[in-house]
Amino acid sequence: MSRQISSLLAIAAVCVTLAPTPAFAQAPKKAPVDCEQVKCLALTFDDGPGKYAGTLLDTLKKHDAKATFFLEGQYVKSRPAFVKRMVAEGHTIGNHSYKHPDFTKSEPGTIRNEIKTTQAEIKKVVGFEPKLLRPPYGLADLQVSEIAGEFDMPVILWTAGSQDWNSKNVEAIKKQTMAVAQQDGIILMHDWVKQTVDAMPAIIKSLQKKGYHLVTVDDIIKRHNLQAGDVFPVPAGWSAQ
Ligand SMILES: [Zn+2]
């Protein structure tokens, strides 16, 4: 065999080795967005999959926007098709407990069980466990962060909220979201709020017009090198605890 052919074969062998195994039909990744070079923002949707998740996914797809969904185990169980679609279309999914108790008022055993059963429910549907935890109400303390560490997950909070659950008004949700949008921001929204899903085409268009790339939380935290149990963004007063 000539030297040239054998080195070509060696390259081919490397390519085959590096090709990802298609364990689950995940969206083909385009060139990743580099949030150090461009303005990034992560929209996050809690408590779902909500009943309007299908419409929301259509909107995200149409505008080439990615999002992060912090899911409740109980709804993963009742609406698994949405979870499959989220993953297939390149969004990130995270754990948001099974039934949404306040972790800061829960026994350690309850917290572990809420996280564990949700991980299991998600794995049953998409074949892998999520790597991000957002505790219900975004409430965390040292115990919550320690338990997140046991599950090898950082705790992801948000930089600002859309107040959508409170206003339930399309114009107010749009106005609030635009007011709190900032580079590398993580915004809290809910896909069970119909008005949020209704407002989303206009919100995405306005954000993209302002130069934002709508990315997943993974893209935002990439360069922060978070460890299991870390809380991000660090809430005010956290170090005092
Ligand atoms: Zn929630």
Boltz pocket constraint, residues with backbone or C-beta under 6 A from the ligand:
constraints:
  - pocket:
      binder: B
      contacts: [[A, 46], [A, 47], [A, 96], [A, 100], [A, 135], [A, 136], [A, 137], [A, 138]]
      max_distance: 6.0
